[in-house]
């Protein structure tokens, strides 16, 4: 078995993959916890329903609703831009600029004759 045939170390998942894993875990955990609380006790169900209604009423006020919609929109646009930027690669442009000759660096024709 040659050294190239040996298995290499497993690559660590990138930060974006770890963030998506945590987001997925959160999205799955919240409904599970709400369901467990809803089914656990009558008082817990009443408290959860009252909390959700209060939160929904607070978020539906005009300024909060418009602000939260604007913030979510900005987050969506920035997330899409970041994803597109990663797909396209870096936007660097390399330019080669030639320096113009200055009188001190220009070749002197009289020195070439000697």
C-alpha positions as CSV (number, residue, x, y, z in Angstrom):
1,X,0.0,0.0,0.0
2,X,1.5,3.3,-1.1
3,X,1.2,6.5,1.0
4,X,-1.2,7.9,-1.6
5,X,-3.6,5.0,-1.0
6,X,-3.9,5.8,2.7
7,X,-7.1,7.4,3.7
8,X,-6.7,11.1,4.4
9,X,-8.1,12.9,7.5
10,X,-11.8,13.6,7.1
11,X,-12.3,17.3,6.3
12,X,-14.0,19.4,8.8
13,X,-17.4,20.7,7.8
14,X,-17.3,24.3,6.7
15,X,-18.8,27.0,8.9
16,X,-21.8,27.5,6.6
17,X,-22.7,23.8,6.9
18,X,-22.5,23.9,10.7
19,X,-24.7,27.0,10.8
20,X,-27.3,25.2,8.6
21,X,-27.2,22.2,10.9
22,X,-27.8,24.4,14.0
23,X,-30.6,26.2,12.2
24,X,-32.2,22.9,11.2
25,X,-31.9,21.6,14.7
26,X,-33.6,24.8,16.0
27,X,-36.4,24.6,13.5
28,X,-37.1,21.0,14.5
29,X,-36.7,21.5,18.2
30,X,-39.1,24.4,18.6
31,X,-42.2,22.6,17.3
32,X,-41.2,19.5,19.2
33,X,-41.0,21.5,22.5
34,X,-44.2,23.3,21.8
35,X,-46.0,20.0,21.1
36,X,-44.6,18.5,24.3
37,X,-45.7,21.5,26.4
38,X,-49.1,21.6,24.7
39,X,-49.7,18.0,25.6
40,X,-48.2,18.0,29.1
41,X,-50.7,19.9,31.3
42,X,-53.8,22.1,31.0
43,X,-52.1,25.0,32.7
44,X,-49.1,24.8,30.4
45,X,-51.4,24.7,27.4
46,X,-53.2,27.8,28.6
47,X,-49.9,29.6,29.3
48,X,-48.5,28.7,25.9
49,X,-51.6,29.8,24.1
50,X,-51.7,33.1,26.0
51,X,-48.0,33.7,25.3
52,X,-48.4,33.0,21.5
53,X,-51.5,35.3,21.3
54,X,-49.6,38.1,23.2
55,X,-46.5,37.7,20.9
56,X,-48.7,37.7,17.8
57,X,-50.5,40.8,18.9
58,X,-47.3,42.6,19.7
59,X,-45.7,41.7,16.4
60,X,-48.8,42.8,14.4
61,X,-48.6,46.4,15.5
62,X,-47.9,48.6,12.5
63,X,-44.4,49.8,13.2
64,X,-43.1,46.5,14.5
65,X,-44.7,44.5,11.6
66,X,-43.2,46.9,8.9
67,X,-39.8,47.0,10.6
68,X,-39.6,43.2,11.0
69,X,-40.6,42.7,7.4
70,X,-37.9,45.1,6.2
71,X,-35.3,43.4,8.4
72,X,-36.3,40.0,7.1
73,X,-36.1,41.3,3.5
74,X,-32.7,42.7,4.0
75,X,-31.5,39.4,5.6
76,X,-32.9,37.5,2.6
77,X,-31.2,39.7,0.1
78,X,-27.8,39.6,1.9
79,X,-28.0,35.9,2.3
80,X,-28.7,35.4,-1.4
81,X,-25.9,37.8,-2.3
82,X,-23.5,35.9,-0.1
83,X,-24.5,32.6,-1.6
84,X,-24.2,33.9,-5.1
85,X,-20.8,35.4,-4.3
86,X,-19.6,32.1,-3.0
87,X,-20.8,30.4,-6.2
88,X,-19.2,32.9,-8.5
89,X,-15.9,33.1,-6.7
90,X,-14.0,36.2,-5.8
91,X,-14.6,39.5,-7.6
92,X,-11.0,40.5,-7.7
93,X,-9.6,42.1,-10.8
94,X,-5.8,42.1,-11.3
95,X,-4.4,44.9,-13.3
96,X,-0.9,45.4,-14.5
97,X,-0.1,49.1,-14.7
98,X,3.1,50.1,-16.4
99,X,4.9,53.1,-14.9
100,X,5.6,55.9,-17.4
101,X,9.2,56.7,-17.9
102,X,10.4,59.8,-16.0
103,X,13.2,62.0,-17.3
104,X,15.6,60.6,-14.6
105,X,14.8,57.0,-15.5
106,X,14.8,57.5,-19.3
107,X,17.9,56.3,-21.1
108,X,20.4,59.0,-21.8
109,X,21.5,58.9,-25.5
110,X,24.8,60.7,-24.8
111,X,25.9,58.1,-22.3
112,X,25.3,55.3,-24.8
113,X,27.9,56.8,-27.3
114,X,30.8,56.7,-24.8
